[in-house]
Amino acid sequence: MAFYMFVANCCFSAIGAFFLAAPASTSEYRFFLLLGLIVGLYQLIALWQCAHNSPSPFLARLVRTAVAGSFILVPLFIYLLITNPTVLSN
């Protein structure tokens, strides 16, 4: 499962490099953001479901805690970036 997530991240990064290499329009940024949300959501759900396969119960709880934190923090950061787009500029 980890290999498939790695391949999905590599493909997503390649798409991002292709789309965002040249100055992009707002609609392209929104499309890339939506695609990233879909890929990230798929990966978080897959991690949550596969956490019980861990040999250690501690690691399973750690993975599920990290996934739960991501479900909270990712929408928060997206909201902050949408409401204040200059947060990432120098």
N, C-alpha and C positions, 0 to 999 in steps of 0.2 A: 504494500500500500504506500509506503514511503517513497518508493521509486516513482509511482504514478503521480504523486504530489510534486516531486522534483521535476518531472517532465512537464507537468502542467505549469509550474512556475517558470520554467525555461521558455516554454511556448508563449506565455503571457509576457515575459520580458522581451522576447523577440518582437512580438506584436507591438509592444509599447515603444521599442526602439524604432520600429518602422513608422508608426503613426506620429510619434512625437519628435522625430529627428528634425523635421522642418517646422516652422511656426504653424501651429495648428489653430483651428477655429474652436470656438466654445463648444460647438456640437461634437467635435472630435474628442475634446477633453471629457465631456459628459459621457460619451459612448465608452471611452476607455475606463472611466470611473465605474460605470455600470458593469462592464465586463469584469473588472477587478473585484467588485462586490460579489458577483456571481461565483467567480473562481474561489474567492476567499470563503464565502459561505459554504460552498461544497467541501472545501478542505476542513473547515471547522467541524462540520457535521460528521465527516469521515473520521476525524481524530476522536471526536466524542464517542462514536460507535465502536471504534477499534481500541479504545483505552482499556477495556476489560481483558484484552488479549495480552496485556503486559504481564511478565512473570512476577512482578512485584506489585502488591496492592498499593504500596506507597507511590510508585510511579504512575499507576492508573489514576489515583486521586490527584496527583500533581498535574497530569495532562488534562484531566477534566477541570481542574481549577484554572489552569491557563486558558482553556477554551472558554470557560464562563467569563473570565476577565476580558478576553478578546471580544466576546459578544457585547460587553458593556463599553469597552474603550473605543472600539472601531467606530461605532455610530457617533460617539461623542467627538472624536477627532474629525470625522466627516462634517459634522455640524459646525465645528469651529472653523474648518477650512471654507465652508460655504458662506458662513456669515462674515468671516474676516479673511478674504483671500490673500491679503498682504502678509499673512503670518509667516509664509515661507520665503518671502523676498528678503534680500539683504538690506 
